[in-house]
Amino acid sequence: MKRTLILLVVFLLLGGGAFWYLSTDDERNKMTLAGSDRNFALEDMSQLHKIFIAGRKGERTTLVRNGEGGWDVEGGGTANPHVVEPLLEVIRNVRIKYKPSDNALQNMVNTLATQGKKVELYDKKGNLLKSYYIGGSTADERGTYIIMDGAEQPYVAEIPGISGNVSVRFDRQGDEWRDKTLFSEKVEDIKYLSVEYPKQKNQSFILEAQGTDYTVKPFYDITPTIKRPFKEGSVEAYLVNFRNVGAEAFRNEHSGRDSILQTIPFCSITIVNTDKDTTRAVFYPIIKEKVTTQDRKTGEYVTTGGYLDRYFVLRNRQDFMLAQHLVMEKLFWGYGSFYQDTNLLN
């Protein structure tokens, strides 16, 4: 009995010692997790003013917060909010998922060295807030490799609640960061608008705001003025189409740009707003070529294509872009669209 009691005391002492060690070890791990080499998330996003991203192949991107609550691409105009917002989500919420095993370290280091993007975050005064490398993913694509600049230990990171490689949100180049908006004007902010159809001069027109009213007149002096009654609300119905119009993609490096710009465009639209900012877009049609194929079941030959598919668009005499006809067609009203059809009048 006495021997059993002694063994029980020894067991309790050993067990208590093991529990204390594991508990303090866990606390040590938690303290380490809070260390500077693991604290990647920028919790106070109000500090963030500039984001610098550098790739291993020499590509560089700098995003700067503007005074309107959005972001600009340094030297490239307004940034695309649909690209920047997911990026900001990573900066704000990225967390350590786990510390990798020693066996995985070499592969992670090699991946970060070849695929990693360097990310530097600055405040408005130019002070460095965070600096780290991010890139590459685990085999199951559920974690992302990350290491603090100047640290030796890489980690696997994640955004809580989101599964996947978040480093792809940093993996953009050049125009991919830029806003593809062609027009973004409120009805009440449009003071002047002209629509010119070089091959349909009689449908070209100029629209101007006169106080709370509008005037619509021919673009060309040789075009006769329409005498029919004005269609109530037609101007407002047209101008609302310019609230948010976006292109599909940038094509500034297109090899045929110069030759395309030498052709006669389908349409040119110019808008001047109340701030006297001018936006001009020139549309060059892309016709889907006809293709004849044989139906394998019936043996009949079917011809498809030969219709207007997209436009090349020259924006503000600078950017060459691609836009879909289905998105743009709402802009292409004619001069007569603002006037009533006398055949329908009683």
C-alpha positions in Angstrom: 0.0 0.0 0.0 2.8 2.4 1.0 4.7 1.5 -2.2 1.6 2.2 -4.3 1.2 5.6 -2.7 4.8 6.5 -3.5 4.4 5.5 -7.1 1.2 7.6 -7.4 3.0 10.7 -6.0 5.9 10.2 -8.5 3.4 9.9 -11.3 1.6 13.1 -10.3 4.8 15.0 -10.1 6.0 13.8 -13.5 2.7 14.4 -15.0 2.5 17.9 -13.5 6.0 18.7 -14.7 5.2 17.5 -18.2 2.0 19.6 -18.2 3.9 22.7 -17.0 6.6 22.2 -19.7 4.1 21.8 -22.5 2.0 24.7 -21.3 5.0 27.1 -21.1 6.3 25.8 -24.5 2.9 26.6 -25.9 3.1 30.1 -24.4 6.6 30.5 -25.8 5.2 29.5 -29.3 2.4 32.1 -28.9 4.9 34.7 -28.0 7.0 33.8 -31.0 3.9 33.9 -33.2 3.5 37.5 -32.2 7.1 38.3 -33.2 8.0 40.8 -35.9 9.0 38.0 -38.3 5.4 36.7 -38.3 3.3 39.8 -38.0 2.4 40.3 -41.7 -1.0 41.8 -41.5 -1.4 45.5 -41.5 -4.2 46.0 -39.0 -4.5 49.8 -39.3 -5.1 50.3 -43.0 -5.7 54.0 -42.5 -1.8 54.3 -42.3 -1.3 52.8 -45.7 -0.5 55.3 -48.4 1.8 53.5 -50.9 2.2 49.9 -52.0 5.4 48.9 -53.9 5.5 45.5 -55.6 8.6 44.1 -57.3 9.0 40.9 -59.3 12.0 38.7 -59.8 12.1 39.6 -63.6 12.4 43.3 -63.0 8.8 44.3 -63.1 7.8 47.1 -60.8 4.4 48.5 -59.7 3.7 51.4 -57.3 0.1 52.1 -56.1 -0.6 55.4 -54.3 -3.7 56.3 -52.4 -5.4 59.4 -54.0 -7.5 62.1 -52.4 -10.8 60.6 -53.5 -10.5 57.4 -51.5 -9.2 55.3 -54.3 -5.8 54.3 -55.7 -3.6 55.4 -58.6 -1.0 53.5 -60.5 2.1 55.7 -60.3 2.6 57.1 -63.8 -0.4 55.3 -65.1 -3.6 56.9 -63.9 -6.4 55.4 -61.9 -6.0 51.9 -60.6 -8.6 49.2 -61.3 -10.7 48.9 -58.0 -11.6 45.3 -58.9 -7.9 44.5 -58.8 -6.8 46.7 -55.9 -9.6 45.6 -53.4 -8.5 41.9 -53.4 -4.9 43.0 -52.9 -5.9 45.2 -49.9 -7.8 42.3 -48.5 -4.5 40.3 -48.4 -2.6 43.1 -46.9 -5.2 43.6 -44.2 -5.9 39.9 -43.3 -3.0 37.7 -44.2 -2.1 35.4 -41.3 0.3 32.6 -40.5 -1.3 29.2 -41.1 1.6 27.1 -39.8 5.3 26.9 -39.5 6.6 24.4 -42.1 8.6 21.3 -41.3 12.4 21.4 -41.8 12.1 19.1 -44.8 9.9 21.6 -46.6 12.1 24.6 -46.0 14.5 24.3 -48.9 11.7 24.0 -51.4 10.0 27.1 -49.9 13.2 29.1 -50.0 13.8 28.1 -53.7 10.2 29.0 -54.6 10.3 32.4 -52.9 13.6 33.1 -54.6 12.3 32.4 -58.1 8.6 33.3 -57.8 8.3 35.6 -54.9 7.1 39.2 -55.1 8.6 41.8 -52.8 5.9 43.9 -51.1 6.7 47.2 -49.3 4.1 49.2 -47.5 4.5 52.9 -46.7 2.6 55.5 -44.8 2.0 59.1 -46.1 5.3 60.3 -44.7 7.3 57.6 -46.5 7.9 55.5 -43.4 8.2 51.8 -44.1 5.4 49.9 -42.4 5.9 46.3 -43.7 8.3 44.6 -46.1 8.0 40.9 -47.1 8.2 38.4 -49.9 5.2 36.4 -51.0 4.8 33.8 -53.7 4.4 30.1 -54.4 1.9 27.7 -52.7 1.6 24.4 -50.9 0.9 21.2 -52.9 -2.8 21.4 -52.0 -3.0 25.1 -53.1 -4.4 26.0 -49.7 -1.5 28.0 -48.3 0.9 30.6 -49.6 4.6 30.9 -48.9 5.7 34.1 -47.2 8.8 35.5 -45.4 9.5 38.8 -43.8 12.3 40.8 -45.4 15.5 40.2 -43.4 14.1 37.1 -41.7 15.4 33.5 -42.1 12.2 31.6 -41.4 9.6 31.3 -44.1 6.0 30.4 -43.2 2.8 29.2 -44.8 0.1 32.0 -44.8 -3.6 32.2 -45.5 -6.5 34.5 -45.3 -9.0 33.1 -42.8 -12.1 31.8 -44.5 -10.5 31.8 -47.9 -8.8 28.8 -49.5 -6.2 29.2 -52.2 -3.0 30.9 -53.2 -3.4 34.5 -52.3 -0.1 35.6 -53.9 -1.8 35.7 -57.3 -3.4 38.9 -56.2 0.1 40.5 -56.4 0.9 38.9 -59.7 -0.1 41.7 -62.1 1.9 43.6 -64.6 1.6 47.0 -66.4 -1.9 47.8 -67.7 -3.4 45.0 -65.7 -3.4 47.3 -62.7 -5.1 50.1 -64.5 -8.8 51.1 -64.5 -10.5 50.1 -67.8 -13.3 52.6 -67.5 -14.1 54.6 -70.6 -16.8 56.8 -69.2 -18.0 57.4 -65.7 -20.2 60.5 -65.5 -23.4 61.3 -63.7 -26.2 62.7 -65.8 -26.1 66.1 -64.0 -22.3 66.4 -64.5 -22.4 66.2 -68.3 -22.2 69.7 -69.8 -21.3 68.8 -73.4 -21.4 65.7 -75.4 -20.7 65.1 -79.1 -21.2 62.0 -81.1 -19.7 61.9 -84.6 -20.3 59.1 -87.2 -17.8 59.9 -90.0 -19.7 57.6 -92.4 -23.2 58.6 -91.2 -22.9 62.4 -90.9 -26.7 63.0 -90.7 -26.8 60.9 -87.5 -24.0 62.8 -85.7 -25.0 65.3 -83.1 -24.0 67.7 -80.3 -25.8 67.7 -76.9 -25.3 70.6 -74.5 -26.8 71.4 -71.1 -28.5 74.8 -70.8 -29.3 75.2 -67.1 -31.7 72.4 -66.4 -32.6 71.9 -70.1 -30.7 70.5 -73.0 -30.2 71.3 -76.6 -29.5 68.8 -79.4 -28.3 69.9 -82.7 -26.5 68.4 -85.7 -22.7 67.9 -85.5 -22.2 69.0 -89.1 -23.4 72.3 -90.4 -24.6 70.6 -93.6 -27.0 68.4 -91.7 -30.6 69.8 -91.8 -32.1 70.6 -88.4 -34.9 68.2 -87.3 -38.2 70.1 -86.9 -40.2 67.3 -85.3 -41.3 67.6 -81.6 -38.7 66.8 -79.0 -39.1 63.4 -77.2 -39.7 64.1 -73.5 -37.0 62.6 -71.3 -34.9 61.3 -74.2 -31.7 63.2 -73.2 -31.7 61.9 -69.7 -32.5 58.4 -70.9 -29.4 58.6 -73.2 -27.0 60.3 -70.7 -27.6 57.7 -68.0 -25.8 55.2 -70.3 -22.5 57.0 -69.5 -22.7 56.3 -65.8 -20.3 53.4 -65.9 -18.9 52.1 -69.2 -15.8 49.9 -69.2 -13.6 48.4 -71.8 -12.6 44.7 -71.9 -8.9 45.1 -71.9 -5.9 47.3 -72.7 -4.2 46.6 -76.1 -1.4 49.3 -76.0 1.1 46.8 -77.3 -1.1 45.6 -80.2 1.1 45.2 -83.3 -1.5 46.6 -85.7 -2.3 49.7 -83.6 -0.8 52.3 -86.0 -2.5 50.8 -89.1 -5.9 50.6 -87.4 -5.7 54.2 -86.3 -5.2 55.2 -89.9 -8.6 53.8 -90.9 -11.9 55.7 -90.7 -13.5 55.1 -87.3 -17.1 54.1 -86.8 -17.7 56.7 -84.1 -16.1 59.4 -81.9 -17.6 60.4 -78.6 -16.4 63.4 -76.6 -17.7 64.4 -73.1 -16.9 67.6 -71.1 -18.1 67.5 -67.5 -18.8 70.3 -65.0 -15.2 70.2 -63.8 -14.2 70.9 -67.5 -12.5 67.4 -67.7 -12.7 66.1 -71.2 -13.0 62.4 -72.1 -12.8 61.2 -75.8 -13.2 57.7 -77.2 -12.8 56.8 -80.8 -14.3 53.4 -81.9 -12.9 51.2 -84.6 -15.1 48.2 -85.5 -13.9 44.6 -85.4 -16.0 42.5 -87.7 -16.1 38.8 -86.9 -15.0 37.0 -90.1 -17.3 34.6 -91.8 -16.3 30.9 -91.3 -17.9 28.0 -93.2 -17.9 24.6 -91.5 -19.6 21.3 -92.2 -22.1 19.9 -89.7 -20.9 16.4 -88.8 -24.4 15.1 -88.3 -26.2 16.5 -91.4 -23.3 17.1 -93.7 -24.6 20.6 -94.4 -22.3 23.5 -94.7 -23.0 26.3 -92.1 -21.6 29.8 -92.3 -21.1 31.8 -89.1 -19.6 35.2 -88.5 -19.7 38.4 -90.5 -21.1 40.5 -87.7 -19.9 43.3 -85.5 -18.2 41.8 -82.5 -15.9 44.3 -80.7 -14.2 47.6 -81.1 -10.7 48.9 -80.8 -11.0 52.1 -78.8 -8.5 55.0 -78.6 -9.1 56.7 -75.3 -8.0 60.3 -74.9 -5.5 59.9 -77.8 -3.4 57.7 -75.6 -4.7 54.3 -74.6 -5.6 51.6 -77.1 -8.3 49.3 -75.7 -10.6 46.5 -76.6 -14.4 46.8 -76.0 -17.4 44.6 -76.6 -20.1 45.7 -78.9 -22.9 44.4 -76.6 -21.6 46.8 -73.9 -21.0 49.8 -76.2 -24.1 49.7 -78.4 -26.2 51.7 -75.8 -24.0 54.7 -76.5 -24.6 54.8 -80.3 -27.7 56.9 -80.6 -28.5 58.9 -83.7 -29.5 62.5 -84.0 -33.1 61.5 -84.8 -33.4 59.4 -81.6 -34.3 62.5 -79.6 -37.3 63.4 -81.7 -40.7 62.0 -82.0 -41.8 60.1 -85.0 -44.5 62.1 -86.7 -46.0 59.0 -88.2 -46.9 57.9 -84.6 -48.5 61.3 -83.7 -52.3 61.6 -83.7 
